[in-house]
Amino acid sequence: MLYRENGQFKQTYRSDLQIFPVLQDRIALYVLLAVAFVAVPMLASDYFFRAVLIPFLILALAALGLNILVGYCGQISLGTGAFMAIGAYAAFNLQVRFDLPLLLSLIGGGLAATVFGVLFGIPSLRIRGLYLAVATLAAQFFTDWFTNRVKWVTNDSPSGSVSVGGLSFFGVAVETPAQKYLLCLAIVCVFALLAKNLVRGAIGRQWMAIRDMDVAAAVIGIRPVYAKLSAFAVSSFIVGVAGALWAFVHLGSWEPAAFSIDRSFQLLFMVIIGGLGSISGAFFGAAFMVLLPLLLNYVPHWLGLPLSTATASHLEHMIFGALIVFFLIVEPHGLARLWLTAREKLRLWPFPH
């Protein structure tokens, strides 16, 4: 009986267009943000920051960018790892060659990924479906070749691996895992808010119209060129920033293999499992992908079951595959849809309809 809208009247257009129109949802969000910004830095260990929280936030940001392209605009992409790599290496070169601060390097990496994404998004104006997936896959192969063969990208590093020094944000050193977590959390919150408002606006409705039926969208006056390329641009920018964060904050030093095609498939699986066309789906999918390997490693030991590392790895791939098939058949909108269904049942409980 606590999750009700009785007595919550909307008297202005602004209140009617809120992201969270239900008071209980707003309170829950404020509590979640307070826990994330205040309680977690005080209670979590360094290992929990490095192994769980920081990877979760960065992967959620990358999945958020991919979800805009795949979930909201309906354009299949298998080159997300390439866009992350472009963002990482562009930010690295901006910092090393021009000595730009961290924030400007992250934005520059996102802009470089935007240009790269728009270039490889041009084929979407003529092709779609499997053919578009192959075209975006070409971006992955091109980036792998480019980062491995062009020494200028890695600042003439003989081994092909690069590293970044001390990080600072507006003059404040970002050294401890807690500080890196807070940096990632603040950036993810800003991008999540911007993405949510973007998909609720006119451009978001254009993306969804193109996703549902591009011919009908063109008939009613929506320009497919603008809608598709803008989706590629916004998606690539967010993914590029996520790639720069992954390299600078999580890895510290990396090589081109850190952004291989496996990363592209991992992010696509996050979007499918978390929920296509949902902002919260990116967070659900990232949480699932980060926590499942840890659970497969620790739960058998807690239960006293002898499970080798190789067996756990194979079991992880089997579970991923089974869940992808399950969600595609039973619930195509993923974990986000299950959460939405649970919320609706709470609003109607104890009534059966």
C-alpha positions in Angstrom: 0.0 0.0 0.0 3.0 2.3 0.1 3.4 2.6 -3.7 0.3 4.6 -4.6 -0.3 7.8 -6.6 -3.5 8.8 -4.7 -3.4 12.4 -3.8 -0.5 13.3 -6.1 -2.0 15.9 -8.4 -0.2 17.5 -11.3 -1.3 21.1 -11.8 1.4 22.4 -14.2 2.9 21.1 -17.5 6.3 20.9 -15.8 5.0 18.6 -13.1 3.3 16.5 -15.7 6.5 16.1 -17.7 8.7 15.0 -14.9 11.1 12.1 -15.4 9.8 10.5 -12.2 6.2 11.6 -11.8 5.6 9.4 -8.8 6.8 10.8 -5.5 8.0 7.4 -4.2 10.2 7.0 -7.3 11.8 10.4 -6.6 12.4 9.6 -3.0 13.9 6.2 -4.0 16.2 8.0 -6.5 17.4 10.5 -3.9 18.1 7.7 -1.4 20.0 5.7 -4.1 22.1 8.7 -5.0 22.8 9.5 -1.4 24.0 5.9 -0.8 26.1 5.9 -4.0 27.8 9.3 -3.3 28.1 9.1 0.5 27.7 5.7 2.0 29.5 3.6 -0.7 32.8 5.6 -0.6 32.9 5.3 3.2 32.1 1.6 3.4 33.4 -0.2 0.3 36.9 -1.7 0.1 39.5 -0.9 -2.6 39.0 -4.3 -4.2 35.3 -3.7 -4.5 35.9 -0.4 -6.2 38.4 -1.8 -8.6 36.7 -5.1 -9.4 33.0 -4.2 -9.3 32.0 -0.6 -9.0 34.3 1.2 -11.4 33.9 -1.4 -14.2 30.2 -1.4 -13.7 29.8 2.3 -14.0 32.0 2.6 -17.1 30.4 -0.4 -18.9 27.0 1.0 -18.0 27.9 4.3 -19.7 29.1 2.4 -22.8 25.9 0.3 -22.8 23.9 3.5 -22.5 25.5 4.9 -25.6 25.0 1.7 -27.5 21.3 1.4 -26.4 20.6 4.8 -27.9 21.7 3.5 -31.3 20.4 -0.1 -31.1 17.4 0.2 -28.7 16.0 3.6 -29.6 17.0 4.0 -33.2 17.1 0.4 -34.3 20.5 0.5 -36.0 22.5 -2.7 -35.3 26.2 -2.0 -34.4 29.0 -4.5 -33.8 31.7 -1.9 -33.6 31.2 -0.5 -30.1 34.7 -1.6 -29.1 36.2 0.3 -31.9 34.4 3.5 -30.8 35.7 3.0 -27.3 39.2 2.5 -28.6 39.0 5.7 -30.7 37.9 7.6 -27.6 40.7 6.1 -25.5 43.5 6.8 -27.9 42.2 10.2 -28.9 42.1 11.2 -25.2 45.5 9.8 -24.7 47.1 11.8 -27.5 45.3 15.0 -26.4 46.7 14.6 -23.0 50.3 13.6 -24.0 50.8 15.9 -27.0 48.8 18.9 -25.9 48.8 18.5 -22.1 45.0 19.0 -21.9 43.3 18.4 -18.5 41.4 15.3 -17.9 37.9 16.7 -18.6 38.9 18.2 -21.9 40.7 15.0 -22.9 37.6 13.0 -22.2 35.4 15.4 -24.2 38.0 15.3 -27.0 38.0 11.5 -27.1 34.2 11.6 -27.3 34.3 14.1 -30.2 36.8 12.0 -32.1 34.6 8.9 -31.6 31.7 11.0 -32.8 33.4 11.8 -36.1 34.4 8.1 -36.5 30.9 6.9 -35.7 29.3 9.2 -38.2 31.6 8.1 -40.9 30.8 4.5 -40.4 27.1 5.4 -39.8 26.8 6.7 -43.4 26.1 3.2 -44.8 23.0 3.1 -42.5 21.4 5.5 -45.0 21.3 2.7 -47.6 21.5 -0.6 -45.8 20.1 -2.0 -42.6 19.8 -5.2 -40.6 22.6 -7.8 -41.1 24.3 -5.7 -43.8 24.6 -2.8 -41.4 26.0 -5.1 -38.7 28.7 -6.1 -41.2 29.5 -2.5 -42.0 29.9 -1.6 -38.4 32.0 -4.7 -37.9 34.3 -3.3 -40.5 34.9 -0.3 -38.1 36.1 -2.8 -35.5 38.6 -4.5 -37.9 39.8 -1.1 -39.2 40.4 0.2 -35.7 42.3 -3.0 -34.7 44.6 -2.6 -37.7 45.0 1.2 -37.2 45.9 1.0 -33.5 48.3 -1.9 -34.1 50.1 -0.5 -37.3 50.1 3.2 -36.9 52.8 4.0 -34.3 51.7 7.7 -34.0 48.5 6.5 -32.3 50.5 5.0 -29.4 53.0 7.8 -29.3 55.7 5.6 -31.0 55.5 3.0 -28.3 57.6 0.0 -29.4 55.4 -2.5 -27.5 52.1 -1.0 -28.7 50.9 -0.4 -25.1 50.4 3.0 -23.6 49.9 4.3 -20.1 48.7 7.5 -18.4 50.2 9.3 -15.4 48.5 10.9 -12.5 44.9 12.0 -13.0 43.4 15.3 -11.8 40.0 16.8 -12.1 39.7 20.6 -11.8 43.0 20.6 -9.9 42.0 17.8 -7.5 44.2 14.7 -7.7 42.3 11.5 -8.6 44.4 8.8 -7.1 42.5 6.5 -4.7 39.9 4.0 -5.9 37.2 5.9 -4.1 38.1 9.1 -5.9 38.1 7.3 -9.3 34.7 5.8 -8.4 33.2 9.2 -7.6 34.6 10.7 -10.8 33.0 7.9 -12.8 29.7 8.1 -10.9 29.4 11.8 -11.5 30.0 11.5 -15.2 27.6 8.6 -15.5 24.9 10.5 -13.7 25.3 13.5 -16.0 25.2 11.4 -19.2 22.2 9.3 -17.9 20.2 12.5 -17.2 21.1 14.0 -20.6 20.3 10.8 -22.4 16.9 10.4 -20.6 15.9 13.9 -21.5 17.1 13.4 -25.1 15.1 10.3 -25.7 12.0 12.0 -24.2 12.3 14.9 -26.6 11.6 15.4 -30.3 14.9 13.8 -31.4 14.2 10.7 -29.3 10.7 10.4 -30.9 12.4 10.6 -34.3 14.8 7.8 -33.4 11.9 5.6 -32.2 9.9 6.4 -35.4 12.9 5.3 -37.5 13.2 2.2 -35.4 9.6 1.2 -35.8 9.2 1.9 -39.5 11.6 4.2 -41.4 9.4 4.4 -44.5 6.4 5.6 -42.4 8.7 8.0 -40.5 9.9 9.5 -43.8 6.3 9.9 -45.0 5.3 12.0 -41.9 8.2 14.3 -42.4 11.1 12.8 -40.4 14.4 13.0 -42.2 16.1 9.5 -42.0 19.5 11.0 -42.8 19.4 13.4 -39.8 17.8 10.9 -37.4 20.2 8.0 -38.2 23.4 10.1 -38.2 22.4 11.9 -35.1 21.9 8.6 -33.3 25.3 7.4 -34.5 26.8 10.7 -33.3 25.3 10.8 -29.8 25.9 7.1 -29.3 29.6 7.3 -30.5 30.2 10.3 -28.3 29.0 8.6 -25.1 30.8 5.3 -26.0 34.0 7.3 -26.8 33.9 9.0 -23.3 33.3 5.5 -21.8 36.3 4.2 -23.7 38.5 7.0 -22.4 37.3 6.4 -18.8 37.9 2.7 -19.2 41.5 3.4 -20.3 42.4 6.2 -18.0 40.5 5.3 -14.8 40.1 1.5 -14.9 43.1 0.2 -16.8 45.8 2.9 -16.5 47.9 1.2 -19.1 46.4 -0.7 -22.1 47.0 -2.1 -25.5 44.7 -2.5 -28.6 43.5 -5.9 -27.4 41.7 -4.1 -24.6 39.1 -2.9 -27.1 38.8 -6.1 -29.3 35.6 -7.4 -30.9 34.9 -9.3 -27.6 34.2 -5.9 -26.0 31.7 -5.1 -28.8 29.9 -8.4 -28.2 29.9 -7.9 -24.5 28.3 -4.5 -24.7 25.7 -5.8 -27.2 24.9 -8.7 -24.7 24.5 -6.1 -22.0 21.9 -4.2 -24.0 20.0 -7.3 -24.9 19.9 -8.7 -21.4 19.4 -5.3 -19.7 16.6 -4.1 -22.1 16.5 -2.6 -25.5 15.2 1.0 -25.6 15.6 1.6 -21.9 18.0 3.9 -20.0 17.8 1.7 -16.9 18.4 -1.4 -19.1 22.0 -0.3 -19.6 22.6 -0.4 -15.8 20.8 -3.7 -15.4 22.9 -5.3 -18.2 26.2 -3.9 -16.9 25.4 -5.1 -13.4 24.6 -8.6 -14.7 27.7 -8.8 -16.8 30.0 -7.6 -13.9 28.4 -9.6 -11.1 27.8 -13.0 -12.8 31.5 -13.9 -13.2 32.1 -13.0 -9.6 29.2 -15.1 -8.4 30.3 -18.0 -10.5 33.7 -17.8 -8.9 32.6 -17.4 -5.3 29.3 -19.2 -4.9 30.7 -22.7 -5.6 33.4 -22.1 -3.0 30.8 -21.0 -0.5 28.8 -24.1 -1.2 31.8 -26.3 -1.0 31.6 -27.4 -4.7 34.9 -28.1 -6.5 34.7 -25.8 -9.6 37.9 -25.0 -11.5 38.5 -21.6 -13.1 38.2 -23.0 -16.6 34.9 -24.7 -15.8 33.6 -21.4 -14.3 34.6 -19.6 -17.5 32.8 -22.1 -19.7 29.8 -22.0 -17.4 29.7 -18.3 -17.7 29.5 -18.4 -21.5 26.8 -21.0 -21.4 24.7 -19.0 -19.0 25.2 -15.8 -21.1 24.0 -17.6 -24.2 21.1 -19.3 -22.5 19.9 -16.0 -21.0 20.2 -14.1 -24.4 18.0 -16.8 -26.0 15.6 -16.6 -23.1 15.2 -12.9 -23.2 14.9 -12.8 -27.0 12.0 -15.3 -26.8 10.3 -14.6 -23.5 11.0 -11.0 -22.7 12.7 -9.1 -25.6 12.8 -5.9 -23.4 15.1 -7.6 -20.9 15.5 -7.0 -17.2 14.3 -3.4 -17.4 10.9 -4.7 -18.6 10.7 -7.2 -15.7 11.5 -4.3 -13.3 8.8 -2.2 -14.9 6.3 -5.0 -14.6 7.1 -5.5 -10.9 6.5 -1.7 -10.4 3.1 -1.9 -12.1 2.1 -4.8 -9.9 3.1 -2.9 -6.8 1.0 0.0 -7.9 -2.0 -2.2 -8.4 -1.5 -4.6 -5.4 -3.6 -6.2 -3.9 -6.0 -5.9 -6.9 -5.6 -8.5 -9.6 -6.1 -6.2 -12.6 
